[in-house]
Amino acid sequence: MIQVSPESVKDLLQNNYDVSIVDVREVEEVEQGKILSAIHIPLRLLEFRMHELDKSKDYIMVCRSGARSGQATALLEQHGYRVKNMSGGMLAWDGKVG
């Protein structure tokens, strides 16, 4: 599993790199703020909604601390998606949230 730092994710977003962020936290957690461009798909629904993602795109998975997003990364990798896990999750994020 490829890990990416929150600082690297912030750089990618600031430089308009074509990457999509998927936040796998629960609704209550996302209501407290998420990375502005992130798509919200709770981990418990990811298996049923992965068809909404494009296998030709790059994805960065995000959760609170990096554990659930690690599970999501492993699941998507098994299904042929290009995906990385943001280490430290939102606890380590110091960029903009919405």
VENPE-V155232 format. One record per residue. N is the residue number from 1. RES is the residue in one letter. SS is DSSP state (H for helix, E for strand, - for the rest). PSI is psi in radians with two decimals (* if undefined). BURIAL is + if it has 9 or more other ideal C-beta (glycine too) atoms within 8 Angstrom, else -. Layout:
# VENPE-V155232
N_RES_SS_PSI_BURIAL, N_RES_SS_PSI_BURIAL
This chain:
# VENPE-V155232
1_M_-_2.29_-, 2_I_-_2.27_-, 3_Q_E_2.54_-, 4_V_E_2.44_+, 5_S_-_2.69_+, 6_P_H_-0.61_+, 7_E_H_-0.70_-, 8_S_H_-0.68_-, 9_V_H_-0.77_+, 10_K_H_-0.73_+, 11_D_H_-0.77_-, 12_L_H_-0.77_+, 13_L_H_-0.75_+, 14_Q_H_-0.49_-, 15_N_-_0.25_-, 16_N_-_0.60_-, 17_Y_-_2.47_-, 18_D_-_1.49_-, 19_V_-_2.50_+, 20_S_E_2.45_+, 21_I_E_2.32_+, 22_V_E_2.07_+, 23_D_E_2.08_+, 24_V_-_0.24_+, 25_R_-_2.97_+, 26_E_-_2.83_-, 27_V_H_-0.80_-, 28_E_H_-0.62_-, 29_E_H_-0.74_+, 30_V_H_-0.55_+, 31_E_-_-0.39_-, 32_Q_-_-0.08_-, 33_G_-_2.47_-, 34_K_-_2.89_+, 35_I_E_2.29_+, 36_L_-_-0.77_-, 37_S_-_0.05_-, 38_A_-_2.50_+, 39_I_E_2.38_-, 40_H_E_2.03_+, 41_I_-_1.82_+, 42_P_-_2.51_+, 43_L_H_-0.72_+, 44_R_H_-0.30_-, 45_L_H_-0.13_-, 46_L_H_-0.74_+, 47_E_H_-0.60_-, 48_F_H_-0.27_-, 49_R_H_0.04_+, 50_M_H_-0.40_+, 51_H_H_-0.29_-, 52_E_H_-0.25_-, 53_L_-_2.65_+, 54_D_-_2.09_-, 55_K_-_-0.25_-, 56_S_-_-0.07_-, 57_K_-_2.81_+, 58_D_E_2.40_+, 59_Y_E_2.55_+, 60_I_E_2.19_+, 61_M_E_2.43_+, 62_V_E_2.46_+, 63_C_-_-2.74_+, 64_R_-_-0.85_+, 65_S_-_-0.17_+, 66_G_-_-0.19_+, 67_A_H_-0.94_+, 68_R_H_-0.66_+, 69_S_H_-0.50_+, 70_G_H_-0.71_+, 71_Q_H_-0.75_+, 72_A_H_-0.72_+, 73_T_H_-0.82_+, 74_A_H_-0.76_+, 75_L_H_-0.85_+, 76_L_H_-0.65_+, 77_E_H_-0.71_+, 78_Q_H_-0.42_-, 79_H_-_0.23_-, 80_G_-_0.28_-, 81_Y_-_2.64_+, 82_R_E_1.85_-, 83_V_E_2.57_+, 84_K_E_2.74_+, 85_N_E_2.28_+, 86_M_E_1.95_+, 87_S_-_2.45_+, 88_G_-_-0.26_+, 89_G_H_-2.75_+, 90_M_H_-0.35_+, 91_L_H_-0.50_-, 92_A_H_-0.08_+, 93_W_-_2.24_+, 94_D_-_0.24_-, 95_G_-_-2.99_+, 96_K_-_2.54_-, 97_V_E_2.75_+, 98_G_-_*_-
